[in-house]
Amino acid sequence: MKNTLKLIILILTFICLGRSALTVDTFSIQGTISDNITHEALAGVTVHLQGTNLVIISNHEGKFIFANLTAGDYEIDCSKIGYKKIIREIHLVQGNIYDLAIFLRSETIWEDDVIVTATRCEATRFDIPQSISIINNKEFHERPFATTADMLREEPGVMVQKTTAAHGSPIIRGLVGNYIVLLYNGIRLNKSTFRFGPNQYLNTIDANGIAKIEVLRGSSSVMYGSDAIGGVINIFPHQPVF
């Protein structure tokens, strides 16, 4: 009887040891992603567990979770358009759930505007050595203007001389009149024989029909003639839709 009882205890002991050997502790990594300034939850953030194929998109509450992980060292990276990518290192040794609070910092995204005034062919801003500004629809909506010349008032290196509300003559780096070439979709509005002082030719263009303005500061006489000493202003109209 005693031998049978010992045998039963021994078998139960082996069963318990076997089950504990097969049992592996699992962990979870979860967190909430927010904007570092507004602290609002960020949805649509891509969260990647590096070294694995596990990728999760944060929900409308900015939450994510990786489940059934084993103990060890991990790295997760969080990325979203308009925000700076962040990487967090995690060491899973204690506790079954690792809770994170992640804050992403917004960053400026630079768009490569297509420019034609500086080289007479399509080029990006970073491929052009000259100093150039581009005024597009976004700036048009942000700047109050009554005339076409008023659209240039906030550009660096440009001043607009006005004698009346309906007038406006651009001055680029101190030069005015026939020292500045005015173009409408690549076609000249003035030339070197025009008067030296301020003129109103720019205001003959309807401001509501403008899609983009390129302002090239500095001498461009090689491409546009000897009167382009101060710079070039090229105005592009909206393209008709048929």
C-alpha positions in Angstrom: 0.0 0.0 0.0 2.8 2.3 0.9 4.6 1.5 -2.3 1.5 2.3 -4.3 1.0 5.6 -2.5 4.7 6.6 -3.2 4.2 5.6 -6.9 1.1 7.8 -7.2 2.9 10.8 -5.5 5.9 10.3 -7.8 3.7 10.2 -10.9 1.8 13.4 -9.9 5.1 15.1 -9.2 6.4 14.3 -12.7 3.1 15.5 -14.2 3.3 18.8 -12.4 6.9 19.3 -13.3 6.2 18.5 -17.0 3.3 21.0 -17.1 5.4 23.8 -15.5 8.2 23.1 -18.0 5.8 23.4 -20.9 4.3 26.6 -19.6 6.0 29.8 -20.9 5.2 33.2 -19.5 3.8 35.5 -22.1 3.9 39.3 -22.1 2.1 42.1 -23.8 3.2 45.6 -24.9 0.5 48.1 -25.1 0.3 51.9 -25.2 -1.3 55.1 -26.1 0.1 57.5 -28.7 -0.7 61.2 -28.4 0.4 64.6 -29.8 3.2 66.1 -27.6 1.6 69.5 -27.7 -2.1 69.1 -27.7 -2.0 65.6 -26.0 -4.8 64.5 -28.3 -4.9 60.8 -29.2 -3.3 60.0 -32.6 -5.1 57.5 -34.8 -3.4 55.9 -37.8 0.1 55.7 -36.3 2.1 52.8 -37.7 3.7 50.8 -34.8 6.3 48.2 -35.8 7.9 45.7 -33.5 11.4 45.6 -34.9 12.9 42.3 -35.7 9.5 40.8 -36.3 6.7 41.1 -38.9 4.3 42.5 -36.4 2.8 45.9 -37.4 -0.2 47.5 -35.8 -2.1 50.7 -36.6 -3.2 52.7 -33.6 -7.0 53.0 -33.2 -9.1 56.2 -32.8 -8.1 56.4 -29.2 -4.4 56.2 -30.1 -4.1 52.7 -28.5 -2.2 49.6 -29.7 -1.2 46.2 -28.2 1.3 43.4 -29.0 0.3 40.2 -27.2 1.8 36.8 -26.6 5.4 38.0 -26.4 8.2 36.2 -24.6 10.6 37.9 -22.2 13.5 39.8 -23.8 14.6 43.1 -25.3 12.4 44.8 -27.9 12.3 48.0 -29.9 9.2 49.5 -31.3 9.1 52.4 -33.8 6.1 54.7 -34.2 5.6 56.7 -37.4 2.9 58.9 -38.9 3.0 61.4 -41.8 3.5 64.9 -40.4 5.2 63.6 -37.2 8.8 62.7 -36.3 9.5 59.0 -36.1 10.2 57.7 -32.6 11.9 54.5 -31.3 11.4 53.1 -27.8 13.5 50.3 -26.2 11.6 47.9 -24.0 13.0 45.2 -21.6 10.4 42.6 -20.7 11.3 40.8 -17.5 8.6 41.6 -14.9 4.9 41.8 -15.1 2.7 40.5 -17.9 1.7 43.8 -19.4 4.1 46.7 -20.3 2.1 49.9 -20.7 3.6 52.9 -22.7 2.7 56.5 -23.1 4.2 57.8 -26.3 4.1 61.4 -27.5 4.9 62.2 -31.1 6.3 65.6 -32.2 5.0 67.2 -35.3 7.5 68.1 -38.0 7.4 70.2 -41.2 7.2 68.4 -44.5 8.8 70.3 -47.3 7.2 70.0 -50.7 9.4 70.2 -53.8 7.7 73.0 -55.8 8.2 72.9 -59.5 9.8 76.1 -60.7 10.3 77.3 -64.3 11.3 81.0 -63.9 14.9 80.4 -62.7 16.0 77.9 -65.4 13.2 78.2 -68.1 12.5 74.5 -67.6 11.0 72.6 -64.8 13.2 72.2 -61.7 12.7 71.8 -58.0 13.5 74.5 -55.4 16.6 72.6 -54.2 18.1 72.3 -57.7 18.1 76.1 -58.2 21.1 78.2 -57.0 19.1 81.6 -57.1 17.0 83.0 -54.4 13.4 82.4 -55.3 10.0 82.5 -53.6 6.8 80.8 -54.6 3.4 82.1 -53.7 0.6 79.5 -54.2 -3.1 79.1 -53.4 -2.4 78.4 -49.7 -0.7 81.8 -49.3 -3.4 83.5 -51.4 -6.0 82.4 -48.8 -3.8 83.4 -45.8 -2.9 86.9 -47.1 -5.4 89.7 -47.5 -5.0 91.4 -50.9 -6.9 93.9 -53.1 -4.6 93.8 -56.1 -2.0 91.5 -57.6 0.8 93.6 -56.2 -0.5 93.1 -52.7 0.2 89.4 -53.0 3.9 90.2 -52.9 4.0 92.4 -49.8 5.1 89.6 -47.4 7.8 88.2 -49.6 11.4 88.6 -48.3 13.4 91.2 -50.3 10.3 92.6 -51.9 8.5 95.9 -51.1 5.4 97.2 -52.7 5.1 100.9 -53.4 1.5 102.2 -53.3 0.2 105.6 -54.0 -3.5 104.6 -54.0 -5.4 101.5 -52.9 -5.7 100.3 -56.5 -2.0 100.9 -57.3 1.1 98.8 -56.5 4.6 98.6 -57.9 7.0 95.9 -56.7 10.5 96.8 -55.6 13.0 94.0 -55.4 16.2 94.6 -53.5 15.9 98.3 -54.0 15.4 98.2 -57.7 12.1 99.2 -59.4 10.5 99.9 -62.8 12.4 98.7 -65.8 15.0 97.0 -63.6 12.4 94.3 -62.9 11.0 91.9 -65.6 7.3 91.2 -65.2 6.0 88.0 -66.9 2.5 86.6 -67.3 2.8 82.9 -68.0 6.3 83.6 -69.5 5.2 86.5 -71.7 6.7 89.9 -70.9 4.5 92.8 -69.6 7.3 95.3 -69.7 10.7 95.9 -71.3 13.8 98.1 -70.9 12.3 101.1 -72.8 9.5 101.5 -70.2 9.8 104.2 -67.6 12.4 103.9 -64.8 10.1 104.7 -61.8 7.3 102.7 -60.3 4.7 101.4 -62.7 1.3 99.8 -62.5 1.6 97.1 -65.1 1.3 94.3 -62.6 -2.2 95.5 -61.6 -3.5 94.9 -65.1 -3.7 91.2 -64.1 -6.8 90.0 -62.4 -5.7 88.7 -59.0 -8.5 86.1 -58.9 -7.2 84.4 -62.0 -3.7 83.7 -60.6 -2.7 80.1 -59.6 1.0 80.8 -58.7 3.6 83.6 -58.6 7.3 83.0 -58.8 9.6 85.8 -57.5 13.2 85.5 -58.6 15.4 87.8 -56.6 18.7 89.1 -58.0 20.2 89.6 -61.5 18.8 87.3 -64.3 20.1 89.2 -67.3 21.5 86.1 -69.0 18.1 84.6 -69.5 15.8 87.6 -69.5 17.9 90.5 -70.8 19.7 93.5 -69.3 16.6 94.9 -67.6 16.3 91.9 -65.3 18.9 93.4 -62.9 16.6 93.4 -59.9 14.8 90.2 -60.5 11.9 88.5 -62.3 8.2 88.2 -61.3 6.4 85.4 -63.2 2.7 85.1 -62.8 0.9 81.8 -63.8 -2.9 81.8 -64.4 -5.2 79.0 -63.6 -5.3 76.3 -66.3 -8.7 76.0 -68.0 -10.6 72.8 -67.5 -12.5 71.5 -70.5 
